[in-house]
Amino acid sequence: MQLHSFFNSSTSYRVRIALALKELAYETLPVNIRVGEHRAEDYVANVNPSASVPALIDDDFRLGQSLAIIDYLDQKYPEPRLIPLEPALRARVLEFAALISCDIHPLNNLRVLRYLETELEVTPQQKSSWYRHWIAQGMAGAERMLERGNTGPWCFGAQPTLADMCLVPQVANALRMDCDLSPYPRSLAVFEHASKHPAFEAAQPQRQPDYIA
């Protein structure tokens, strides 16, 4: 199994957590999105048509998009289960994952921030304000969802799920960008709990072979 990944990509981070939780061996194939390697003709044609990371290769099967990859891993390697089977809990986990992956991440990923800089010519201060605004909007919703559940040390219960795989990278990126996360204590508690788990620790950006300090 191979994973095309960038160390600081939160979507790649999600999949690395899933692979570590399932104890699946894989080879990391670095794709430096900072210099546009994800847009290389060969990569788009033969690895990931969406011109993004991550991309998983499992034998002759190739798949992009982190949530699709994690669902695939859950179906093919069902233990431990990352997307619950019980309908209500499954719905809560997917609801939370969608908040992170659809409402927060797309507005603050690298290509959007670069577009703000290069095409709209916003100032560094305006770009920072954009980033922090959407983090605050999204994390407020995430915090309310967690407070509603309030069922354990993880987002939804005693075991990590897809929700935690989405939350942890998002919090890590927000902290890296000096966002104030003090209004979201439940989210921070989950993040701190996850940081002590070996699978989450192994997936951290600074532990990846392509890490750039």
Secondary structure, DSSP 8 states (H G I E B T S, - for coil): -EEEE-TT-HHHHHHHHHHHHTT---EEEE--GGGTGGG-HHHHHHT-TTS-S-EEEETTEEEESHHHHHHHHHHHS-SS-SS-SSHHHHHHHHHHHHIIIIIIHHHHSHHHHHHHHHTS---HHHHHHHHHHHHHHHHHHHHHHHHHH--SSBTTBSS--HHHHHHHHHHHHHHHTT---TT-HHHHHHHHHHTTSHHHHHTSGGGSTT---
